[in-house]
Amino acid sequence: MLLQTQALTFEVLNQRYGERYKWMVLLIVGLGTIAGVLCTSSFNVAVPALTHAFHLGQDHVQWAMTAFLAAMTIGMLPAAWWLERFGLRRVFMAALWLLIAASVAGFYAQTFVQVVIARLLQGVAAGVLQPLGLMALMRLFPPHIQGRASGILIVGIAFTPAIAPSISGWLLDQFGWHAIFLLGVPFALLALVSAQVWLPAPRPKQVPLFDWPGLGWLSAATIGLIEFVSSLHHSGVVAIWTWGYGLLTVVSLICYIRHAHRLPHAIIQLHLFSKPTFSRGTFVAFAYGFGLFASTYLIPVFLQNAMAFSATDAGLLLLPSGIALVLTIPLAGRMADKFSPRRITLAGLAIFGASFLVFVVVATRVQYWEIVAATVVGRIGLGLILPALNLATLHEMEPQHLGQSSVVVSYARQLGGVVGVTLMAVFMEWREQVWGAVAPGVFQAYAQGFLLLSVVFVLAILVAIGMKDAKR
């Protein structure tokens, strides 16, 4: 069993470096994850430059975004098997090498097809890197400090999207869109060198054959769902492509379920969902991703389109909420060690969802400081959720299932984010057609968008109430 082999290797390294060793591992894996997150959050500012450079419409340039998100979501799925087969160091370093190679390829890209391929490969690497931090944390840290460790891991990852657009915007202005591909490379190189020295490296282990058919069915279902919601936005509800993608999603999911029932070592084993707390936590992770990404999209658009803020002013207004998030996460991690992770998750969901009600109630007359206060309160709620949700969801899982369970939670959160952004764009386009794109109707349209987010979090709260607390 990998956990036992890896634990022996960890013990050897722990004797060499002392009790601080597990924190070194967390730092290294966190650096790699930050490199992947930078690739995720830095590219939006390059869309106008790419449309100009390649003489393409924004709908075509969107393929670079879609390719990355789809590849990242799918790239998470094999991570548990690779970790089981090759160990943390080999998987982590392979993903970093792929990320660096894809970034360099994107930097030298001369055609838009090359840009899309580079983004696709970046997405695969980022997808593999994202769940590794959670898997390492759950395996290396004892339960009584997992919340603290989770807070430390997440705080850097959460802060990265707040600063990435500013840095990438400067790179774009100074060096052109090519330079944005290199934003994550310094972190990847530092993590790569550190991993070679300090990460545990067990001997490769014989494990059941990789479930390629299962990966194929889940990939088809994932791509189908992403393209379904994208087609809702671009082609409309009645378009044949929209329903074709919807049919692909349903058929692929049914085929995977039948396949997984026949295969004892499926890429995602269905018996994991027999544990109610894990099933509920996975749904909450999906809802959390939906709300996080949809609100990150909706609030700046509301400030610029309805409130007539400049992009710079909108960014400055959101800065206090980013600071509040960074300050909350370490505290929330310590709280998750001392108190019920389920209750902390519920509190965070309630606070995050309630913050949107401010925009619903006073959307037509909201003031500057009301927006600041609402976004700060929302990010405090978000900070409470981040460390506690993973602990609340995974505490029932057996050690041999932690890797696959961690992947499922990360996959659900990422998929929720992709669906959330696209569905929110579709919803807002529909409501602006009903209410109009100018005041006062536009305020009503955005108020209904924020109401939708509140409803999603009410559903998440109702599901999370049924989760069980860990025995302490």
N, C-alpha and C positions, 0 to 999 in steps of 0.2 A: 504494500500500500504506500502511495507516494507520501502521505502525511507522515508516516513513520520514518521513511527514508529521509525526507526533508527535515524532520525534527532532529534526527541524528546529525545531519550536516549543520543545522542551525546550532545545535548544542556545541559542536566543535568550534564554530565561529564565535559563539557566545562566550565560550571559555577564553578565546583569544582576545576578544575586544571588550568583554564585560557586559553588564546588564544594559548598557546604552546601545548595544548592537541592534536590537530590534527597532530602536528609533532611527538608527542609521538606514536600515532597510526601508523604513517608512518614508524617510526623506528622499532616498534614491528613487523609489517607485513614484513618489509624488512629483519629482522633477520630470520624469518621463510622461506622467499623466498631464502635467502642465504643458509640455511640448505638444501633445495631442490636442489639448483644449485651445491652445493658441491657433492651431490650424483651423479649428472649428469656428472660432469667434472673430477672426481677423479678416476674413475674405469678403464680407459684405461690402466694405468700402470700395472694393476694386470693381464692382459690377459696372458703374458708369464708365470707368476707364476701359474695361474689356469691350463694352458695346461700341465704344469709339474706335478702339484699336483694330477690332475685327469686323467692323461695320455690320454688326448683328443687332437684332432687337433684344429687348430685355428678356423675352420669353425664351429665346435661344440661349442666352447667357445663363439663365436659370438652370440649365442642364449641368453646369459645373457645380452648383449648389446641391442639386438633386443627387448627382452621382456621389458626392461626398457623403451626404446624409444616409443614402441607401447603403453604401459600402461600409460606413461606420457602424450602422445598426446590424448589418449582417456579419461584420467582422468580429462582433462580440461573441457570436454563437459558438465557434470552435475553441474559444480561449480556455475553457475548462479542460477540454481533452488535451490540448497542447500542454497545458500546465501539468496535467497528470502524466503525460508521456515524456516530456523533456525537462521539466523543472522550471523554476521561476527565472533563473539567470538566462537560460537559453531563449526562452520565449520572449522575455523582456528585451534582450539585446537584438533578437531578430526583428521584433517590431520597430525598434529604434532605427536599425539599419534601413529598413524599408521606408520609414518616415523620412530619414535624411535623403535617401536616394530619390524618393518621389519629390521632395522639396527642391532638390538640385535640378531634377528634370523639369519641374515647373518653372524654375528660374530661367532655364534656357529654352523654354517652349517658344516655338515660332508660329504655330497654328493653334486654332481653338480646340481642335481634336486633341492635340498634345496637352493642352491645359486640362481638359476633361479627364484624360487618362491619368495625369499627375494627381488631380484632385481625388480621383477614385482610389488610387493607391495610398494617398495620404489618409483617406477615410478608413481603409482596411486597417492600416497601422494604428490609427487613433482608436478604432473600435476594439482592437486587441488590448491596447494599453489601458483603456478606461476601467474594466472590471478587475485588473490585476491588483490595484491598490486595495480594494475591498477584500479580495481573496487573501492577500498577504496579511492584512490586518486581522481577519477572522482566524487565521491559522497560527499566527505568531504571538498574538497578545492574549493574555488571560481575560476572562469576561469582565473582571472588575475594573479594568482600565481601557476596555475597547471603546467606550464613549469618548474618553479623552483623546485616544489615538485617532479616532474618526474625526474629531473636531480639528485636530492639527492637520490631518491629511486634506480635509475638505476646504480649510480656510484659504490655502493658496490657490486651489482649483477654482473656488468661488470668486476670488478677487481677480483672477486672470481675465475673464470676460469684461470686467469693468474697465481695464486699462488697455486691452488689446485693440479696440477700435481707434483709440487716440494714437497709439504707437504705429499701427498700420497706416493710419491716415498720414502721419508724418513721413513714413517710408514711401508712401505713394507719391506725395508731393515732391520729395527730394530725389527719388531714384526710379520712379515708375512702378507699374503694377507687378513687374517681375520680382521685385524685392520682397513683396509680401509673402512669397513662398518660403523665404528664409527666416521668418520671424521665430519659428519654433526650433530652428537648428541649434542655436547655442545651448538651450536647455537639454536638447536631445544628446548633444555631444558630451556635456557634463554628466548626464545620467549614464551614458554609455561607458565612459571611463570609470565612473564609480561602481557601476554594476560588475564590471570585470574583476574588481578587487573584492567587493564586499557582499554581493548577493549570494545566497546559498545555491549550490549547483549539484543536486543529487545525480546519480547515474541514471541514464535513460532507462525507463521501465517498460516492460512488456504489458500492454493494455489491449483490450478488445479493439478490433479494427474500427477505424473512424467511420462514422455514419454519414457517408456521402449522400445517399438518397434523402436522408432526413434534412441535411443542410440544404439540398436542392429544393425540397418542398417548402421549407421555412423561408428560404431566400425568395422563392416565387411569391409566397404569401406576403412577405414584407414589401417587396417591390410593387406587387399588385396594390397593396393598401396605400403606399406612398403615392403611386401614380393615380389611384382612384381619387384621393383627396386633391391632388394637384389638378386632375382633369375637371373636378368640380369647379375649381377656380378659373381655369382657362377655357374650358369647353362647355360647361354648364351641366345641369342635372340630366337633361334628356339626351345628351350626346352618346353615340354608340360606343365611343372609346371609354367613356366614364363607366358604363355598365359592363363593358368588356373587362376592364381592370377589376371591377367589383366581383365579377364572376371568377376571374383568375384567383383572387384572394380567397374566396369561399371554397373553391374546388381544391386549391393547394392546401388549405388548412385541414379540410376533411381528409385528404390523402395522407397528410402527415399524421393525423390522429390514428388512422387505420394502420399506418406504418409503425408508429411508436408502440401500439398495442402488441404488435407481433415481434418487436425487437427489444430484448432486455436491456441493451446498452444504447438506446436512442440518444441523439445529441441533446435533447431535453426530455427527461423521463417524466411521463405523465403522473406517476405516483407521487411526485413532489407536491402536486396540487391537492393531494388527499389530506394534507395538513391545512386546516382552515386558516390558521394564522398566516401561513405563508401565502395562501391564495389571496386572502384579503390584503396582505401587505403588497403583493404584486399589483393588485388593482390600484391601491393607493399610490404606488410608485408611478404607475401610468398616469393617474390623475394629477399627481404632483408635477410630472414632466409636462403634461398638457398645460397646466396653469402657469408654471414657471416660464416656459418658452412663449406661450401665447401672451402673457402679460408683458414680457420683455419686448415683444413685437408691438403690442397695443398701446402701451403708455407713451413711448416716444412719438408714435404716429398721431395719437390724440393731441399731444402737446403741440405738434407742428401743424397738423391739418385743421384742428378745431380751435386751438388756443393761439395759433399764429406765432408760435415760438420759432426762433431759428434753431438749426441743428446744434449749434454751440450752446445756446441758452438751455435747450432741452437736456443736453448732456450735463451741464453744470447743475441744473435742478435735480438731476438724479444722482449726483455725486454723494450727497449726505446719506442716501439709502444704501449705496455701496459700502460706505464706511460703517454704517450700522450693521450690515450683514457680516462684515469681517470681524467686528467686535463681538457679535452675538455667537458666532459658531464655536469658538473655543469654550465659552461659558456653557453653551448648550451641550457640548461633548462631556464636560464634567458633570452636568446635571443628569445626563443619561446614565452615568455610572452610579449615581446616588439615588435616583428616583426612577419611576416607571417610564421606560421609553415609550410605551403606548400612550400614556397620558401626556407626555411631552409632545409626541406627534400630534395628538388630538388638539392640544393647545395651539401648536404652530399652524395646523390646518385652519382652525377657527380664526386665528388672528390674521393669517394671510387672506382667507376668504372675506373676512369682514372689512379689510382695508379697501376692497373694491367697491363696497357699498357706499363709501364716501362719494365716489364718482357717479354712482347711480342716483343718489339722493340729490346731490348739488351740482350735477354735471353742467347745467346751464349757467350757473353763477359761482363756480368754484374759484377760489382765490389762490394766489401763488403759494402762500404758506400752508394752505389746506392740502395742496398737492404734495408739497414737501413732507408734511406730517403723515399723509396717507401712505406715501411710498416708503418712508422710514419704518412705519408700523408694519407694513407688509413684508419688508425685508427682515425685520426682527422675527416675524412669524416663520418666514422661510428659513432663517438661521436655526430656529428651534427644530424644524423638521429634519434638516439635512443629516445630522449625526444620529438622531434617535430612530428614524424610520428603518434604516438598515438593521440596527440591533433588534428592534421590535419585530421585524420580519423574519430574521434568520436565526433567532435564538433556539428554535425548536429543531433545527436541522442537524442531522448526524454529521460528524466530521467528514466522512467520505462524500457527502452530498453538498458540502459548503461551496465548492468551486462552481458546480453547475447552478446551485441556487443563487449565488452572487451574480452569475452571468444573466440569469432570468430577470433578476431585479434591475440590473443595469440596462438590459434590453428593453424591458417594459418602460422604464423612465425615458430612454432615448426615443422609443417609438411614440410615446405620449407627446414628447416635445415636437417631433416632426408633424404628427397629426394636429397638434394644438395650433401651431403657427399657420398651417394651411387652412384648417377649418375656420380659424378666426378671420383670416383674410377673406374667405368666401362669405362668412356671416356678415362682416362689415360692408362688403360690396353690396350684398342684398339689402341691408338696412339703410345704406345711403341711397339706394334706388327708391326705397319707400319714403324716407324722411327728407331726402335731399342732401347735397354735399356742402351746403352753406348754412350759416346760422339762420334761425335757431334749430332747424331740423337736424343738422349734423351733430349737435350735442345730444339729442335724443337717440340718434343712431349709436353713438359711442356709449351712452348710458346703458343701452341694451347689450352692448358687447361686454361691458364690465359686469352686468347682471348675469350673463352667461357664465363668466368665470366664477362668480359667487356660487351659482348653482352646481357647477362641477365640484367645488370644494365642499358643499353641503353633502353631496353624494359620497365624496371621499370620507367625510366624517362619519356618516352612517355606516359605511363599510368598516372603518377603522375601529368603531366602538366594539365590534365583535372579536377583535384580536385579543389574544391572551398575553398576560405579562409573563416574563421569565421568572422562574423560581430563584430566589436569592438566598 
